[in-house]
């Protein structure tokens, strides 16, 4: 199962985290561990296709940023 976590501070979206987990309980534990103090999070189950698309886009963006340095 694949998940997306939105991390919020006040009403501002700070970041999005994409990950996979075996079940909802493990997913909530992973989400909880990734949330900094003073922030809150929402999480949702997503399709594998969306997970792959978003993680590939992020990897490509990070690679391009490193190449520019």
Buried (B, 14 or more C-beta within 10 A) or exposed (E): BBBBBBBBEEEEEEEEBBBBBEEEEBBBEBBEEBBEEEBEBEBEEBEEEEBEEBBEEEEEEEEEEEEEE
